[in-house]
Amino acid sequence: MNILQGTFEIAGQMGLLSGALKRRGHLVTAYNCFHSYLGYHEHLINVTRDQLPQLFRYVEDTFDLYHFHYFSTFTADYSDVYRLKEKGKKVIMHHWGDDVRQLAWARRANPYVNTHGAYPDDFIHERIARLAPLFDAAIVQDAEVLSYVTPFYRQSYVLPIAVDLRRFPWTPPADFSEPLIVHAPTNPVFKGTSIIENTLELLRREFSFRYVRVEGMSNEEAANVYRSADLVIDQILCGSYGLFSTEAMALGKPVVCYIREDLVGSFPPELPIVSANPDTLYDTLRWLLRNPDAMADHGARGRAYAERYHDMNAVGARLLDIYEQVMR
């Protein structure tokens, strides 16, 4: 199959998926116009936004399937999607959360969620209602995001976050006498960073630990810090987990992250994440710090979970299944 992915790299996922598909013998070209300090580049052709409309002229007849990410295509007005559909092409949109998460909608099931920095609700609703009928399917990472797209798309699929296990070898926690706690807030308000850090200050009265807040580092630099962690705290407001939790599980680290109660059943039963929200975070961390054996157990189970559900090759195989269903 000849596949195009574009045009917005989120958390390295477009590159990982492209690589996984190439290893299965498929031709994949991935254009990316989003450039950040994280420095993703594998399997990507990095371009500017201004170059995209002109590039589209060269790719509109070339591929069997067009897989776009984060509501971004080659043209600002989505005229490229209209043209692809006129040509009978299959087109998929991959949503990643804040491109479709409407705050009022999210708060029906979750009083903690904060969509700070995202688009306004009316903009999100108008765009998805207008454009979803153009696409053959949507892909999302989990049931939390799925709830925002199913009313609009004819078909929606869940594809777990992918991780390259070679870059995240099993490195179990090593120091429970003075554990290193790591938090990596790409969006501190969305992740609840101030609540996390205030809670840690309270816990310092009883426990000795080190704390690192990972910000402004390249993906490689951040991964080096994660390998040294003894406990990882991801996000405590959204109600689901993201790439940071996935990479931490791959390393064999115990992970604290809020999993919405109504979504627990949507994940495999062996999900080892320790769930905590702002109301339970203090007690949850206190229990973990008092029980190093429990931390070690959650970490070991996290590695097994990442191998089974998040390995990029397994996720790539699932993506190929989705492609084949869409092509049929």
N, C-alpha and C positions, 0 to 999 in steps of 0.2 A: 504494500500500500504506500502511496506517496502522500505525505501528510505535511501540512503547514501548521505551525503553532505561532502565536503572537498575541498581542504585541507588547505585553506588560508582564515582566518577570516578578512573581510574588514568591518570596522566601525560597528562591532557588528551585521552585517546583517545575517550571517550564523546562529548564535545563535537565533536571533529573529524569523527567518523563521522556524527553526527547532521546536522551541517552539510552534509557531502557528499551524504547521502541527500536532504536538503531541496532541494539544487540540482538533483537529478534528478527533482524533482516529487513526492516522497513526503512524507507527513505524519509527523513524528517528534516525540515528546515525550520528554524525558530528565530524570528526577528524580535528584538527587545528594544524598546525606546525608553524604559525606566532604568535610570542609573543611580545607584545609591552607594553609600560608604561600605555596604556589605560586599560589594565587589563580585557579584555573580557573573561568570563568563563562560562556563563549560557548556558546550553544545549550543551556544547562542551567537547570533550575528547582531552585534550592538549597533544601533542606528539612532538617528535623531527623529523626533516627531515630524519635523519638516520633511524628512526623506520618505516617510511612509506612503503618502498618496502617490508619489511617483513610482515607488517600488511595487505598488499594487498592480500597475499596468503590466508588469513582467510576471506576476504570479497568479493572475486571475484565471488563467487557463491551465495551469501547470499541475495542480494538486487534486487528489481524489476527495480529500476532506480537509476542512479548515477549522482549527481548534483555537478559539480566542480565549483570553483570560481577562478577568477584572473589568468586564464591560468595555474593553479597549479593542478597536479594530484599526484598519489602515486609514480611515477617514473620520473626521470629527462628527460628520453628520450621518454616519453609517450607510452612506450611499454604496459603499463597497459590498455590504451584506445584501442589499437589494439586488445588486448586479450579479453577485454569486448565485443567488436564488433564481434569478432569471436564466442563468446558465445551467440550472439543475444541480448545483453543487450541494454537498452536505456540509452544514455549518453548525458548530457547537459553541456554546458560551460557558466558560468555567468561572463560577463566582466564588469569591474568597471571604465573604463576610460583610465588611462595611460598604461594599458596593451595592448590597441589597438589604442590609439590616435596617429596618425602620424602627426608630426608638419606641414609638407608641406601641407598635406591634410586639416588639421584644419584651416590653414591660408587662404585657399581659401575663407572661409566664415567669418573669424574672424581675423582682423589684430592685436588684442590685445593678443591672446592666447600665453602662454609660457609653454612649456612642460618640464621645467627644472627638472632634476632628473629622467626622464622617459628613457625607452629604445630608442636606435637610430631607425630612421624610417625604415632602411633596415632590421634590426632585426625583428621589429614588422611585417612588410609586409611578410617576408619570413616565419615566424612562423604561422601567421594566414592563409596564402595561403596554406601551407602544411598540417595544422592540422584541419582546419575547416571542410573539407569533412568527417572527422571521426565522428563528433558529429551529433546527430539528430537535435539539435537546439541550438541557442544562446539566452541568456537572457541579457538585459541591463536595465539601470535605466531610460533612457529618450531618446528623439530623437537625442540629441547631440551625444551620444555614439552609437546610432543605425546606424548612417550614416557610421561609420567605419567598421561595421560587415556585413551589408546586402549584399555587393557584394560577400561575401565568404561563407555564411551559407545557407543551403537549407531552413531554417525557422528561423526567429528571432522574439522575443517577448519583449515588454516593460513591466517591473515590477517596480512600484514605490518603492522608499526607504521606509523601514518599521520603525516605531517608537512605542515604548511602552508608550502609553499615561498615564499609571499609574505612570510612573517615571517622566513625564513632565506635571504636572497639570497646568491648566490655571492660570497664574500669571501675570496679565496685568501690563504694565508700571506704576510706582508709582510716579516718580519724574521728572517733566518736567521743574522745575526751574533750576536744575543742573543734567541733565540726565546722567546715566551711559551708556557709549557706549562700547560694547564688540566686540572683533574680535578674532577669534581662528584659527591661521594659521598652520595647519599641514605641509604645504609646502609654506613658505612665498613667494617664487618667483612665484609659480604657482598661488597663490591667489592675488598677487598684494599688499602685505602688506606694502612695502615701500611707494607706491603711496597713500595708505589709510592713513598711519600715517603722511605723509607730508601734505596731505589735511587737516587732523584734526588740525595740528599745525597752518595752515593758518586760520582755523575757530575759533581758540582760541582768535583771535583778536576781534571777535564780540560776541562770546558766551561763557558762563560758562558751562563746562561739565567735567565729569570724564571719564577716558579711562582705560580699562583693556585689555591687550593682554594675551590670555589664551594659555599657552604652557607648555608641560611637566607635565601635570596633569593627574591623572586617570580619567576615564569616570565619576565617581561619583563626584570627586572634580570639574571637569569642569561644570557638570550639576548644581552644587550649585551656581557657578558664573553666569551661564546663567539665573537662576531664579531671580537674582538681576538686570539684565540688563533692561534698558529702550529703547535701540535701539541696534540692531545687524547689523554688517556689515560682510558679508560672503566673497565672491570672486568676483572680478571685471574684470577678464580677460577671464575666460573659456567660458562664454556664457550660462551657465546653473547653477542650484543650487544643493547642496549636502546635506549631513547629518546635518551639522551645521544649515543651513537654515531650514531644516525640524524640528529639535528639537526646534529651536527658535519659529517657527510658532506654534508648539504644545503648547508652553508656553504662547502664546498670545503676543509675542514680534513683533514689526515692524521690517522687514528685508530689508536690502539693498543688492542687488546682481545683477550682470549683467546677463540679459536674452537676448540672441541674438534675434534681430528683426525677423529673418526668422524662429525662433523656437517658438515664442510666441503662434502661432496658434496650436502648438502640445500639449500644456498644457490646462487643463480645463480653461474656460474663467474667472473663479473667482480667479485665482492665484493672491494673494495679495502682492507679492514681489514687492518692488520699484526697478526698474531696473536702474543701473548706471554703466557706464564704465569709464575708466580714463579721458575721455574728459568731462564727465557730472557729475562726482562725487561731485565736490565742490558745484555746483549749486543745486544738488539734496539734499545733506545733509543740506545746508543752508536753503532750503525750508522746509524740515522736522523740523529742529530746530526752525523755526519761526512758525510752525503750529502744535502744540502739539495735537490738535484734530485729525489731519490727521494721526499722529503716532498712537494714540489710536485706530482709526478706522482700520488701516492696521493690527494692532495687533489682534484685535477681529476677523477680517476676516481670519487671519492666523490660529487661533485655529480651526475655523469651517472647513477650508480647510484641515488641518492635520487630523481632525476627519474623514472626508469623504474619503480622498485619501491615507493617510499614516498610518492609524491605522494598527498595525501588524496583527490583525485578518482579516481585509479586504484585506490586501496584501497577507496574507496566503491563503485566499479563491481564489484569482486570481492566485496564484502560483499553487494551486491544479488544477485549470482549465487548466493551461499550461501543467502540468504533464499528465492530462488525454488526452489532444490532442496529445502529444508526444507518449503516450502509444498506442493510436489508430493508 
